[in-house]
Amino acid sequence: LTDEKAGALIMAARNICWFGDEA
């Protein structure tokens, strides 16, 4: 993975965790 793709995946994972905590 490139740094950009890895960063996008990390951001997506953080968003998923956020929504999981909010729910």
mmCIF file of the N, C-alpha and C atoms, coordinates in Angstrom:
data_MODEL
# 
_entry.id   MODEL 
# 
loop_
_atom_site.group_PDB 
_atom_site.id 
_atom_site.type_symbol 
_atom_site.label_atom_id 
_atom_site.label_alt_id 
_atom_site.label_comp_id 
_atom_site.label_asym_id 
_atom_site.label_entity_id 
_atom_site.label_seq_id 
_atom_site.pdbx_PDB_ins_code 
_atom_site.Cartn_x 
_atom_site.Cartn_y 
_atom_site.Cartn_z 
_atom_site.occupancy 
_atom_site.B_iso_or_equiv 
_atom_site.pdbx_formal_charge 
_atom_site.auth_seq_id 
_atom_site.auth_comp_id 
_atom_site.auth_asym_id 
_atom_site.auth_atom_id 
_atom_site.pdbx_PDB_model_num 
ATOM 1  N N  . LEU A 1 1  ? 0.834   -1.207 0.000  1.00 0.00 ? 1  LEU A N  1 
ATOM 2  C CA . LEU A 1 1  ? 0.000   0.000  0.000  1.00 0.00 ? 1  LEU A CA 1 
ATOM 3  C C  . LEU A 1 1  ? 0.867   1.255  0.000  1.00 0.00 ? 1  LEU A C  1 
ATOM 4  N N  . THR A 1 2  ? 0.382   2.286  -0.649 1.00 0.00 ? 2  THR A N  1 
ATOM 5  C CA . THR A 1 2  ? 1.100   3.553  -0.632 1.00 0.00 ? 2  THR A CA 1 
ATOM 6  C C  . THR A 1 2  ? 0.733   4.281  0.650  1.00 0.00 ? 2  THR A C  1 
ATOM 7  N N  . ASP A 1 3  ? 1.508   5.300  0.989  1.00 0.00 ? 3  ASP A N  1 
ATOM 8  C CA . ASP A 1 3  ? 1.226   6.054  2.216  1.00 0.00 ? 3  ASP A CA 1 
ATOM 9  C C  . ASP A 1 3  ? -0.165  6.679  2.155  1.00 0.00 ? 3  ASP A C  1 
ATOM 10 N N  . GLU A 1 4  ? -0.549  7.158  0.967  1.00 0.00 ? 4  GLU A N  1 
ATOM 11 C CA . GLU A 1 4  ? -1.860  7.799  0.837  1.00 0.00 ? 4  GLU A CA 1 
ATOM 12 C C  . GLU A 1 4  ? -2.982  6.797  1.090  1.00 0.00 ? 4  GLU A C  1 
ATOM 13 N N  . LYS A 1 5  ? -2.848  5.596  0.509  1.00 0.00 ? 5  LYS A N  1 
ATOM 14 C CA . LYS A 1 5  ? -3.892  4.581  0.690  1.00 0.00 ? 5  LYS A CA 1 
ATOM 15 C C  . LYS A 1 5  ? -3.933  4.125  2.136  1.00 0.00 ? 5  LYS A C  1 
ATOM 16 N N  . ALA A 1 6  ? -2.768  3.941  2.736  1.00 0.00 ? 6  ALA A N  1 
ATOM 17 C CA . ALA A 1 6  ? -2.716  3.515  4.138  1.00 0.00 ? 6  ALA A CA 1 
ATOM 18 C C  . ALA A 1 6  ? -3.383  4.574  5.008  1.00 0.00 ? 6  ALA A C  1 
ATOM 19 N N  . GLY A 1 7  ? -3.108  5.842  4.731  1.00 0.00 ? 7  GLY A N  1 
ATOM 20 C CA . GLY A 1 7  ? -3.698  6.931  5.506  1.00 0.00 ? 7  GLY A CA 1 
ATOM 21 C C  . GLY A 1 7  ? -5.213  6.934  5.358  1.00 0.00 ? 7  GLY A C  1 
ATOM 22 N N  . ALA A 1 8  ? -5.700  6.679  4.141  1.00 0.00 ? 8  ALA A N  1 
ATOM 23 C CA . ALA A 1 8  ? -7.142  6.660  3.909  1.00 0.00 ? 8  ALA A CA 1 
ATOM 24 C C  . ALA A 1 8  ? -7.784  5.525  4.694  1.00 0.00 ? 8  ALA A C  1 
ATOM 25 N N  . LEU A 1 9  ? -7.115  4.363  4.718  1.00 0.00 ? 9  LEU A N  1 
ATOM 26 C CA . LEU A 1 9  ? -7.655  3.217  5.452  1.00 0.00 ? 9  LEU A CA 1 
ATOM 27 C C  . LEU A 1 9  ? -7.694  3.511  6.939  1.00 0.00 ? 9  LEU A C  1 
ATOM 28 N N  . ILE A 1 10 ? -6.654  4.174  7.444  1.00 0.00 ? 10 ILE A N  1 
ATOM 29 C CA . ILE A 1 10 ? -6.605  4.513  8.869  1.00 0.00 ? 10 ILE A CA 1 
ATOM 30 C C  . ILE A 1 10 ? -7.742  5.473  9.208  1.00 0.00 ? 10 ILE A C  1 
ATOM 31 N N  . MET A 1 11 ? -7.941  6.468  8.355  1.00 0.00 ? 11 MET A N  1 
ATOM 32 C CA . MET A 1 11 ? -9.016  7.431  8.601  1.00 0.00 ? 11 MET A CA 1 
ATOM 33 C C  . MET A 1 11 ? -10.370 6.722  8.581  1.00 0.00 ? 11 MET A C  1 
ATOM 34 N N  . ALA A 1 12 ? -10.563 5.803  7.639  1.00 0.00 ? 12 ALA A N  1 
ATOM 35 C CA . ALA A 1 12 ? -11.823 5.066  7.539  1.00 0.00 ? 12 ALA A CA 1 
ATOM 36 C C  . ALA A 1 12 ? -12.033 4.228  8.793  1.00 0.00 ? 12 ALA A C  1 
ATOM 37 N N  . ALA A 1 13 ? -10.962 3.581  9.260  1.00 0.00 ? 13 ALA A N  1 
ATOM 38 C CA . ALA A 1 13 ? -11.068 2.746  10.458 1.00 0.00 ? 13 ALA A CA 1 
ATOM 39 C C  . ALA A 1 13 ? -11.437 3.605  11.662 1.00 0.00 ? 13 ALA A C  1 
ATOM 40 N N  . ARG A 1 14 ? -10.843 4.793  11.743 1.00 0.00 ? 14 ARG A N  1 
ATOM 41 C CA . ARG A 1 14 ? -11.156 5.690  12.862 1.00 0.00 ? 14 ARG A CA 1 
ATOM 42 C C  . ARG A 1 14 ? -12.616 6.104  12.802 1.00 0.00 ? 14 ARG A C  1 
ATOM 43 N N  . ASN A 1 15 ? -13.116 6.395  11.597 1.00 0.00 ? 15 ASN A N  1 
ATOM 44 C CA . ASN A 1 15 ? -14.517 6.795  11.453 1.00 0.00 ? 15 ASN A CA 1 
ATOM 45 C C  . ASN A 1 15 ? -15.430 5.667  11.881 1.00 0.00 ? 15 ASN A C  1 
ATOM 46 N N  . ILE A 1 16 ? -15.093 4.431  11.497 1.00 0.00 ? 16 ILE A N  1 
ATOM 47 C CA . ILE A 1 16 ? -15.907 3.269  11.859 1.00 0.00 ? 16 ILE A CA 1 
ATOM 48 C C  . ILE A 1 16 ? -15.922 3.123  13.378 1.00 0.00 ? 16 ILE A C  1 
ATOM 49 N N  . CYS A 1 17 ? -14.765 3.278  14.009 1.00 0.00 ? 17 CYS A N  1 
ATOM 50 C CA . CYS A 1 17 ? -14.686 3.154  15.470 1.00 0.00 ? 17 CYS A CA 1 
ATOM 51 C C  . CYS A 1 17 ? -15.533 4.246  16.115 1.00 0.00 ? 17 CYS A C  1 
ATOM 52 N N  . TRP A 1 18 ? -15.461 5.467  15.562 1.00 0.00 ? 18 TRP A N  1 
ATOM 53 C CA . TRP A 1 18 ? -16.231 6.589  16.098 1.00 0.00 ? 18 TRP A CA 1 
ATOM 54 C C  . TRP A 1 18 ? -17.716 6.275  16.056 1.00 0.00 ? 18 TRP A C  1 
ATOM 55 N N  . PHE A 1 19 ? -18.196 5.801  14.881 1.00 0.00 ? 19 PHE A N  1 
ATOM 56 C CA . PHE A 1 19 ? -19.613 5.495  14.733 1.00 0.00 ? 19 PHE A CA 1 
ATOM 57 C C  . PHE A 1 19 ? -19.997 4.356  15.664 1.00 0.00 ? 19 PHE A C  1 
ATOM 58 N N  . GLY A 1 20 ? -19.080 3.403  15.868 1.00 0.00 ? 20 GLY A N  1 
ATOM 59 C CA . GLY A 1 20 ? -19.345 2.275  16.767 1.00 0.00 ? 20 GLY A CA 1 
ATOM 60 C C  . GLY A 1 20 ? -19.538 2.777  18.189 1.00 0.00 ? 20 GLY A C  1 
ATOM 61 N N  . ASP A 1 21 ? -18.706 3.738  18.603 1.00 0.00 ? 21 ASP A N  1 
ATOM 62 C CA . ASP A 1 21 ? -18.807 4.273  19.963 1.00 0.00 ? 21 ASP A CA 1 
ATOM 63 C C  . ASP A 1 21 ? -20.070 5.122  20.110 1.00 0.00 ? 21 ASP A C  1 
ATOM 64 N N  . GLU A 1 22 ? -20.407 5.863  19.060 1.00 0.00 ? 22 GLU A N  1 
ATOM 65 C CA . GLU A 1 22 ? -21.574 6.733  19.121 1.00 0.00 ? 22 GLU A CA 1 
ATOM 66 C C  . GLU A 1 22 ? -22.859 5.919  19.195 1.00 0.00 ? 22 GLU A C  1 
ATOM 67 N N  . ALA A 1 23 ? -22.873 4.759  18.527 1.00 0.00 ? 23 ALA A N  1 
ATOM 68 C CA . ALA A 1 23 ? -24.080 3.945  18.435 1.00 0.00 ? 23 ALA A CA 1 
ATOM 69 C C  . ALA A 1 23 ? -24.370 3.172  19.693 1.00 0.00 ? 23 ALA A C  1 
# 
